[in-house]
Amino acid sequence: MRLRSRPSDTERVMRSLILWTLLLFSTTALAAETRLVVRALARDGKFVGTSMGGVRVVLRDAQSGQVLVSGVTAGSTGNTQTLMKQPQVRGAPLADESSAKFTATLDVTEPRLVTVEVSGPLAQRQALATSTTQLWMLPGKHIEGDGLILELPGFVMNVVTPSAHEFFKLPADKKLTLPLRANLTLMCGCPTEPKGLWDSSRYELQATVKHNGKPLTQLPLKYAGKTSTFEAALSVQQQGIYEVTVTAYDPITGNTGVDYTTFIVES
């Protein structure tokens, strides 16, 4: 009767290496590169692109919250005719080759539920909005073309005048009239004006003014004759600190926008 010799240490090490190599290659073979195109679309507008700083895109594992990939959309706002003028046909693409997007590439081994978050526009932080959704990513099943489009509601409001913490001198007769001026666009940067493609005549723009922390007055802003620019005249009769909140509201789409400024009047 022959006895089988016990494997040497070298043989055991080699067998372990072979086993782990096989496991590694079998796992790698199951992983498939999977692409997801993400875009952000302004409500009642176009894509949020490079001209507005793009939007931050973050993909997370829906269960663990682990960040899988992140980036910023880049490209144009898209084709105005396609997005805003012609009737949209089911299945017809909204984006063209230049339209702003971020392409996420993941190695997916099995169906994975992913949370997708977009935040922007990054060049206008006072108007920053976030939109989130979830979808299943399947190994090797790319989501391209229009990809995943998330909507960003709202306006970008910028108070231009008075500038932040600006000082004014109250005259002897205590009659001072200051211009309030603001710039208003959609989240994509699309311009607003009366009877334009984005018709500001239906928008409600208002300035709310406080003096030394107490409500003082409210007044509407009217179109200033320059694209996306609106203004009002504020009468000031006292020294002190003034806070101005300018708001915009579109009753049709529900878009809203807000910006603030402060100024000081001295005697």
C-alpha positions in Angstrom: 0.0 0.0 0.0 1.5 3.3 -1.1 1.0 6.4 1.0 0.3 9.7 -0.7 2.9 12.2 0.1 1.7 15.4 1.7 2.0 18.5 -0.5 4.9 20.7 0.2 4.6 24.3 1.4 5.5 25.5 -2.1 2.7 23.4 -3.7 0.2 24.8 -1.1 1.2 28.3 -1.9 0.9 27.8 -5.6 -2.6 26.2 -5.3 -3.7 29.2 -3.2 -2.4 31.6 -5.8 -4.2 29.8 -8.6 -7.4 29.7 -6.6 -7.3 33.4 -5.8 -6.4 34.2 -9.4 -9.4 32.2 -10.7 -11.7 34.0 -8.3 -10.3 37.4 -9.3 -10.8 36.7 -13.0 -14.3 35.3 -12.5 -15.3 38.5 -10.6 -13.7 40.8 -13.1 -15.3 38.9 -16.0 -18.8 39.7 -14.4 -18.1 43.4 -14.2 -19.2 45.4 -17.2 -18.5 49.0 -18.0 -21.8 50.8 -18.0 -22.3 54.4 -19.0 -25.0 56.9 -17.9 -25.5 60.3 -19.5 -26.9 62.9 -17.0 -28.4 66.3 -18.0 -30.1 69.1 -16.1 -33.0 70.9 -17.8 -34.2 74.3 -16.6 -38.0 74.3 -16.0 -39.6 76.1 -19.0 -36.1 76.4 -20.4 -33.1 74.7 -21.9 -30.2 72.6 -20.6 -28.0 74.1 -17.9 -24.6 74.2 -19.6 -21.1 75.7 -19.4 -22.4 79.3 -19.8 -23.9 79.0 -16.3 -21.1 77.0 -14.8 -22.9 73.7 -15.4 -24.3 71.5 -12.6 -22.6 69.2 -10.2 -23.6 65.6 -10.7 -23.2 63.0 -8.0 -24.0 59.3 -8.3 -24.4 57.3 -5.0 -25.2 53.7 -4.1 -28.8 53.9 -3.0 -28.3 51.5 -0.1 -24.9 52.5 1.4 -24.8 56.2 0.3 -21.3 55.6 -1.1 -20.3 58.1 -3.8 -19.6 56.2 -7.0 -18.7 59.0 -9.3 -19.2 62.8 -9.6 -18.5 65.5 -12.1 -19.9 68.6 -13.8 -22.0 69.0 -16.9 -20.4 70.7 -19.9 -21.8 71.9 -23.2 -24.3 74.2 -24.7 -27.9 74.9 -23.6 -29.2 73.0 -26.6 -31.4 73.7 -29.6 -34.0 76.4 -29.0 -36.2 75.2 -31.8 -36.2 71.6 -30.5 -36.7 72.5 -26.9 -39.0 75.5 -26.9 -40.8 75.9 -30.2 -41.6 72.7 -32.0 -44.1 70.1 -30.6 -42.3 67.3 -28.7 -42.9 63.9 -30.3 -42.6 60.8 -28.2 -39.2 59.2 -28.6 -37.7 62.1 -30.5 -34.4 63.3 -29.0 -34.3 66.6 -27.0 -30.5 66.9 -26.9 -28.0 67.2 -29.7 -24.3 66.5 -29.8 -23.4 69.8 -28.2 -26.0 69.8 -25.4 -24.6 69.9 -21.9 -24.1 66.6 -20.2 -22.0 64.5 -17.8 -21.2 60.9 -18.7 -20.7 58.7 -15.7 -18.9 55.4 -16.3 -19.2 52.6 -13.7 -18.1 48.9 -13.5 -21.4 47.2 -12.7 -21.4 43.5 -11.7 -25.1 43.2 -10.9 -28.3 45.3 -11.0 -27.5 48.3 -8.8 -29.9 51.0 -7.6 -28.2 54.4 -7.9 -29.2 57.8 -6.6 -28.5 60.6 -9.0 -28.3 64.2 -7.7 -27.7 67.4 -9.7 -27.1 70.8 -8.2 -26.7 74.1 -10.0 -26.2 76.4 -11.7 -22.7 76.5 -10.3 -21.9 80.0 -11.6 -24.9 81.5 -9.7 -24.7 80.0 -6.2 -27.5 82.3 -4.8 -29.9 80.4 -7.2 -28.5 76.9 -6.6 -31.2 74.2 -6.7 -30.9 70.4 -6.3 -32.9 67.7 -8.0 -32.6 64.0 -7.2 -33.9 60.7 -8.6 -33.1 57.0 -8.6 -32.7 54.3 -11.2 -31.4 50.8 -11.7 -28.1 50.4 -13.6 -27.7 47.1 -15.3 -24.4 45.6 -16.3 -23.4 46.7 -19.8 -26.7 48.4 -20.4 -25.8 52.0 -21.3 -28.2 54.9 -20.9 -27.1 57.4 -23.5 -28.7 59.7 -26.0 -30.8 62.1 -24.0 -29.8 60.0 -21.0 -31.3 60.8 -17.7 -32.8 64.4 -17.6 -33.4 66.0 -14.3 -35.4 69.3 -14.0 -34.2 72.3 -12.1 -37.1 74.7 -11.3 -36.6 78.3 -10.5 -35.1 81.6 -11.7 -31.7 83.1 -11.3 -32.2 86.5 -9.6 -29.3 89.0 -9.2 -29.7 92.3 -7.4 -27.5 94.7 -9.3 -28.2 98.0 -7.6 -27.7 98.9 -4.8 -24.6 96.8 -4.5 -23.9 95.0 -1.2 -23.2 97.2 1.8 -23.2 100.4 -0.4 -23.2 103.7 1.5 -25.5 106.7 0.6 -25.6 110.2 1.9 -29.0 111.6 3.0 -29.4 115.1 1.7 -30.4 118.0 3.9 -34.0 117.9 2.7 -34.1 114.2 3.6 -35.4 113.2 0.1 -33.3 110.5 -1.5 -34.5 108.3 -4.4 -32.5 105.2 -5.1 -32.8 102.9 -8.1 -33.4 99.2 -7.4 -32.2 97.1 -10.3 -32.2 93.4 -10.7 -31.3 90.8 -13.4 -33.6 87.8 -14.0 -32.9 84.7 -16.2 -34.0 81.1 -16.2 -31.7 78.5 -14.6 -30.2 77.9 -18.0 -29.4 81.6 -18.4 -32.2 82.1 -21.0 -33.2 85.8 -21.2 -36.4 87.3 -20.0 -38.3 90.3 -21.5 -41.9 91.3 -22.3 -43.4 89.4 -25.2 -40.1 87.4 -25.6 -39.8 83.7 -25.8 -39.6 83.8 -22.0 -42.3 86.5 -21.5 -41.7 88.5 -18.4 -45.0 90.3 -18.7 -46.6 87.4 -16.8 -44.0 87.4 -14.1 -44.4 89.1 -10.7 -41.3 90.9 -9.5 -41.4 92.6 -6.2 -38.9 94.3 -3.8 -39.6 94.0 0.0 -37.7 96.6 2.0 -36.8 96.7 5.7 -35.4 99.6 7.6 -33.4 98.8 10.7 -35.0 95.3 10.7 -38.6 96.5 10.5 -40.8 96.2 7.4 -40.8 99.5 5.4 -42.4 99.0 2.0 -43.1 96.8 -1.0 -42.9 97.9 -4.6 -43.1 96.2 -8.0 -40.2 96.0 -10.4 -40.8 96.9 -14.1 -38.9 96.0 -17.2 -36.0 98.5 -17.6 -35.8 98.4 -21.4 -32.8 96.1 -21.3 -33.0 92.3 -21.7 -33.5 90.5 -18.3 -33.2 93.8 -16.4 -35.9 95.1 -14.1 -36.1 98.2 -11.9 -38.0 100.3 -9.4 -37.4 103.6 -7.5 -37.1 103.6 -3.7 -37.8 106.7 -1.7 -35.6 107.0 1.4 -36.1 109.6 4.1 -34.2 108.2 7.1 -30.7 107.1 7.9 -30.1 103.5 8.9 -29.6 100.0 7.5 -31.8 98.9 4.7 -32.4 95.3 3.6 -33.9 94.6 0.2 -35.3 91.2 -0.9 -36.2 90.9 -4.5 -38.5 88.1 -5.6 -39.8 86.8 -8.9 -42.7 84.4 -9.5 -44.2 82.9 -12.6 -47.8 81.8 -11.9 -47.8 79.5 -15.0 -44.7 77.4 -14.4 -44.3 78.0 -10.6 -40.7 79.2 -11.1 -39.5 81.4 -8.3 -36.3 83.4 -7.7 -34.9 85.4 -4.8 -31.9 87.6 -4.1 -30.9 90.0 -1.3 -28.8 93.1 -0.8 -28.2 95.7 2.0 -27.2 99.3 2.0 -26.6 102.0 4.5 -27.9 105.6 4.6 -26.0 108.2 6.6 -26.9 111.7 7.4 
